[in-house]
Amino acid sequence: MLDILFKRRSVRRYAENQIDKDKLDRILQAGLLAPSSKSKYPFDFIVCDDADLNLKLSESKPMGASFLKHAPTSIVITGNQDESDVWIEDCSIAAGYMLLQAENEKLGACWIQIRERPHNDLMGAEQYVKNLLEIPDSHRVLAIIALGNKDAEKEARNESFLKREKIHFNKF
Ligand SMILES: Cc1cc2nc3c(=O)[nH]c(=O)nc-3n(C[C@H](O)[C@H](O)[C@H](O)COP(=O)(O)O)c2cc1C
């Protein structure tokens, strides 16, 4: 497991070809296997494998999403706020599981934050994505995971990356 954790990096450059359907299915399984408060599983995942749709999603916010136009697939992570008061935590851990499974599949992946980010002066990125994908009012949009075959390998982390001073025992 630690081997995958050291290797996982945010990959924002992808080869042009579509990702393997079985790999995508295993990534989605990983999301569905994540723990969930009170076993509510308030999340819904929207797989976008249409180039025009990913182009439009890449325009969700002015910065930090443009590379999505080159991703063959993305997964939009939504959560039902009427179903769970901790939909953010549930969606986050599901997204984290999917990022790790993507690395396990040797695919490139990157989290794109949508919640709390502006689309422009008039509209939030969340509303932009909700309009585009016809997401019901009950559901919030946490993030988008961009997915693709890696264009190049990023350097894995090593021991020197670990900020061990962040770890405390028994008191802060
Ligand atoms: C909550 C969260 C939001 C993020 N939002 C974005 C984003 O909008 N765009 C982006 O390119 N990367 C985003 N990232 C990826 C981070 O930039 C990345 O994880 C960080 O720089 C560490 O690099 P690494 O993932 O390669 O270890 C986000 C990551 C997290 C956990």
The ligand as a MOL file (V3000), in Angstrom:
LIG
                    3D

  0  0  0     0  0            999 V3000
M  V30 BEGIN CTAB
M  V30 COUNTS 31 33 0 0 0
M  V30 BEGIN ATOM
M  V30 1 C -8.8250 19.4310 -1.8780 0
M  V30 2 C -7.8990 19.4750 -3.0700 0
M  V30 3 C -8.1280 20.3750 -4.0720 0
M  V30 4 C -7.2890 20.4090 -5.2010 0
M  V30 5 N -7.6310 21.2290 -6.2360 0
M  V30 6 C -6.8860 21.1960 -7.3650 0
M  V30 7 C -7.3090 21.9360 -8.5080 0
M  V30 8 O -8.3560 22.5790 -8.5270 0
M  V30 9 N -6.5220 21.8750 -9.6200 0
M  V30 10 C -5.3710 21.1470 -9.6490 0
M  V30 11 O -4.7150 21.1600 -10.6950 0
M  V30 12 N -4.9490 20.4160 -8.5800 0
M  V30 13 C -5.6980 20.4100 -7.4510 0
M  V30 14 N -5.3350 19.6220 -6.3820 0
M  V30 15 C -4.0990 18.8220 -6.4360 0
M  V30 16 C -2.9950 19.4580 -5.5660 0
M  V30 17 O -2.5240 20.6070 -6.2070 0
M  V30 18 C -1.8720 18.4200 -5.3250 0
M  V30 19 O -2.3980 17.3110 -4.6610 0
M  V30 20 C -0.6940 19.0060 -4.5370 0
M  V30 21 O -0.0240 19.9920 -5.2740 0
M  V30 22 C 0.3200 17.9210 -4.1370 0
M  V30 23 O 0.8480 17.2900 -5.2680 0
M  V30 24 P 0.6910 15.7210 -5.5330 0
M  V30 25 O -0.7870 15.4130 -5.6150 0
M  V30 26 O 1.4090 15.4520 -6.8130 0
M  V30 27 O 1.2910 14.9900 -4.3600 0
M  V30 28 C -6.1610 19.5530 -5.2650 0
M  V30 29 C -5.9310 18.6560 -4.2260 0
M  V30 30 C -6.7850 18.5940 -3.1580 0
M  V30 31 C -6.5630 17.5540 -2.0740 0
M  V30 END ATOM
M  V30 BEGIN BOND
M  V30 1 1 1 2
M  V30 2 1 2 3
M  V30 3 2 2 30
M  V30 4 2 3 4
M  V30 5 1 4 5
M  V30 6 1 4 28
M  V30 7 2 5 6
M  V30 8 1 6 7
M  V30 9 1 6 13
M  V30 10 2 7 8
M  V30 11 1 7 9
M  V30 12 1 9 10
M  V30 13 2 10 11
M  V30 14 1 10 12
M  V30 15 2 12 13
M  V30 16 1 13 14
M  V30 17 1 14 15
M  V30 18 1 14 28
M  V30 19 1 15 16
M  V30 20 1 16 17
M  V30 21 1 16 18
M  V30 22 1 18 19
M  V30 23 1 18 20
M  V30 24 1 20 21
M  V30 25 1 20 22
M  V30 26 1 22 23
M  V30 27 1 23 24
M  V30 28 2 24 25
M  V30 29 1 24 26
M  V30 30 1 24 27
M  V30 31 2 28 29
M  V30 32 1 29 30
M  V30 33 1 30 31
M  V30 END BOND
M  V30 END CTAB
M  END
